[in-house]
Amino acid sequence: MPQKDPCQKQACEIQKCLQANKYVESMCEDVIREMRRCCETHAGNSICCSGFKDSKPPEDKSRNSLL
């Protein structure tokens, strides 16, 4: 029996959040952040992380405006 994907829970949470918020990504930043954390730990063992491997979180524009 195949092992469960270690980041599947986070991937499902992203889908639920996006659907609930009409696909406005900014409303789901917390769950997306959790997925990134999971992928940092389990990238080699998670098919769900294939789209997160090379993606980077958007820059924090509020921090840049203070510089």
N, C-alpha and C positions, 0 to 999 in steps of 0.2 A: 504494500500500500504506500503511495507516495506521501512524503512528508508535507505538512501544511506550510505554506509560505509564511515566513516569520513576519512579513510586513503586510500581509493581506488585510488584517484588521484595520490598519491605518489607511490603506488604499480604499477600503469600503467606507470608512469614516469621511474621507475626502469626497467621495461620490455622494454620500448622503447630505453632507454639508452644502455642496455645490447645488444639488437639486433643491434643497430647502431654501437656498438664497438666490435662486434664479441665475446661477452660474457666475455670481460676482465673487471672484477669487479673493478680494480683500476681506470679505466676510468670513473666510475660512483660513486665515493665516495661521491660526493655532494648530489646526489639524494638518495643514501642509507642513508646518515646522516639525510636527511629530513624525510625519512620514520621512522627512529629510534625515532626522535623527536615526530612525530605524534603518534607513538605507545606508547611512554611514557605517552602521554596525554590521548589517547583513547583506550588503550589496552583492557579494558573490553567491549568496544562497537564496536570493529573492528575485523571482521573475517580475514581481510588482515594481521593483526598483529600476527596471530597464529604462524608463523615461526620466528618472531622476538622477541617474549617474552623472551626466554631463551638465545638467541644468543647475544654475546657481540662483540663490534667492535674489529678488530685486534689491537694488541698493536702497538704503534708508535715506531718503531725500531730506528728511528733517535734520539728520545729523550733518549732512553735507552743507546745508544752508548756514550752519553755525560756524563753519570753518572760514 
